[in-house]
Amino acid sequence: MSVLFILIGISILVAGSFLAAFLWSVKNGQFDDDYTPSVRMLFDDEPKADANLTQTKN
């Protein structure tokens, strides 16, 4: 029975540490922009101005 109390205490400590880590990451802005990274690969890269000039001269 005493092992059960030890395991409950350890599980509360682990849950508390995960909660503290989550709150710290929210406070530091880890979850501010969750839309842009998922669609960033869909955007075309801007062509460089030098590349356009060399293509029109040929």
N, C-alpha and C positions, 0 to 999 in steps of 0.2 A: 504493500500500500504506500510506503514511503517513496518508492520509485516513481509512482504516479505523480506525487507532488513535485518531485524533482523534474520530471518531464514537462509538467504543466508550467513550472517556473522557467525552464529553458525555452519552451515554445513562446512564452510571453516576451522573453528577452529578444528572441529572434524576430518576432513580429514587430516589436518596438523598434528594433534596429532597421528593419525594412521600411517602416513608416517614417522614421527619421531621415533615411536616405531619400525616400520619395519627396518628402517635404523640402529637403535641401535642394533637390534637383528642380523642383517647381519654382522655388525662390530664386534660383540662379538662371532661370530662363531656358531650361532644356526642352520644354514643351510649348514654346511660344508659337512656332510656325510648323505645323504638321502637314500642311497641304503642299507647299512648294517643293519639298524634296521628292515627293511622289510623282510629280509631273515635270520635273526638271529635265528628264531625259526626252520628253516630247518636244521641247523647244528647240528650234533651229539655232545654230551658232551664228553670230553676226559675222559676215565676211569682212575681212580686213580691207582697208582702203587701198593699200599697196597691191594686193592681189587683184583687185578690180582694174587698176590702172595698167598693170602688165598684161592682162588678158585683152583689153581693148586695143592695145598697140599692135598686137600680132594680127 
